[in-house]
């Protein structure tokens, strides 16, 4: 078992090898996304709300894997009751991370959680090579909501600049992205909500901060509070997470 784990680690490290300079002057930022080589055993990310005491904490469980020579990142998000509400499967390609699968969990008429698969219309998630205020990365999803309505989510993500971020008392190198999102609920008409925001990714950490400016008076804002192994999480919270898809 130890030998197989070592071989898997070496294979993942080889897949993740990337140059930090580019003859075109592009900035390589792969090291700022979730560290796939460190997530083979899985890790829980705890995000705490900022500014609004009624906003609940958010938990994400991330695990990397290699399948058929390709590297993947699996992520499941959980609400305050520790029940899953989203599942994502991302694939590492030469120039970034792309979204293969996206699921949401909706309650049916009996109050039972049901997994709903989204249609991925534009799969870009995170670029590995960028320049300040360069091209915009597009993610677009659509999924049914009940029998007669659906939701479309469109997210634009654009690299802004290098920065730093304080995590558990230490300053870490980071990169900043500007975001623009559109949520369109179609049900005998359209209800559209469009808003801007910001994301910060810490080196060897992944997403450490995000903000959504939903309205003039409403801001959704979270930062990374802690990371746990699954065993550490279960001991601290006395909860066992139900893993996604």
C-alpha positions, 0 to 999 in steps of 0.5 A, spaced: 500 500 500 505 504 501 509 503 495 502 504 491 501 511 494 508 513 493 508 511 485 501 515 485 504 521 488 510 521 483 505 520 478 501 526 480 507 530 481 509 529 474 503 531 471 503 537 475 510 540 473 509 547 470 514 552 468 514 559 472 516 563 466 514 564 459 517 567 453 510 571 451 511 574 458 505 570 461 505 569 469 504 562 471 500 561 477 498 554 477 501 554 484 496 558 487 490 553 485 488 547 490 494 543 491 492 537 487 499 533 490 497 534 497 490 532 497 490 525 495 488 523 502 482 529 502 482 535 506 476 539 509 476 547 508 472 551 513 470 558 510 468 563 515 463 569 514 465 576 514 461 582 516 454 578 517 453 574 523 447 570 520 451 567 514 453 560 516 460 557 515 461 553 509 465 547 508 468 544 502 471 537 502 477 536 496 480 530 494 485 529 488 485 523 484 489 520 478 484 516 473 487 514 466 493 518 466 489 524 468 489 529 474 482 530 477 480 535 483 473 532 486 469 537 491 463 537 495 460 543 499 456 543 505 452 547 509 451 548 517 447 542 517 453 538 514 449 535 508 452 536 501 449 542 497 454 542 491 459 537 488 464 538 482 469 534 478 474 538 475 480 536 470 487 539 470 489 540 462 495 543 460 493 551 461 488 550 467 482 547 470 476 545 467 469 543 469 467 536 468 461 535 472 457 539 477 451 537 481 446 541 486 442 538 491 435 540 492 429 538 496 423 534 493 416 535 495 417 530 501 423 534 503 428 529 501 435 531 498 435 529 491 442 530 486 441 534 480 446 534 474 447 541 471 449 542 464 456 545 463 456 550 457 462 553 458 467 549 462 473 554 464 475 554 472 482 557 473 487 559 468 495 557 469 498 563 465 495 570 466 497 577 465 494 583 468 487 584 466 488 580 460 482 575 457 476 573 461 475 566 463 468 564 462 464 558 466 456 557 464 452 552 467 444 550 467 440 545 471 433 544 472 429 547 478 423 543 479 418 541 473 417 547 470 423 552 471 431 552 471 437 556 473 443 558 469 449 561 472 454 565 468 461 567 471 466 571 468 473 571 472 479 575 470 486 575 473 487 582 476 494 582 480 499 579 485 497 580 492 498 577 499 493 574 504 494 573 512 492 565 513 492 563 521 497 569 522 502 568 516 502 572 510 502 568 504 503 570 496 496 570 493 493 572 486 487 576 486 481 575 481 475 580 479 469 576 478 462 578 474 456 573 475 449 572 472 444 568 475 438 567 471 432 563 474 427 562 468 420 560 470 414 563 466 419 569 465 426 571 467 428 573 474 435 575 473 441 577 478 447 580 476 453 582 481 460 583 481 465 580 486 473 578 488 477 572 489 483 571 492 487 564 491 493 563 496 499 559 494 499 552 495 492 553 498 487 555 493 481 559 494 482 563 501 477 569 500 471 571 496 466 576 496 460 577 492 457 584 491 449 582 491 446 589 492 448 595 494 447 593 501 448 586 501 455 583 501 457 576 501 464 575 504 468 569 506 475 567 508 479 561 509 479 559 517 482 552 517 484 546 513 483 539 516 484 532 515 477 528 515 479 525 521 481 531 524 474 534 522 470 529 525 474 529 531 473 537 532 465 537 530 463 530 531 460 529 525 461 524 519 461 528 512 457 524 507 461 525 500 458 527 494 457 523 487 
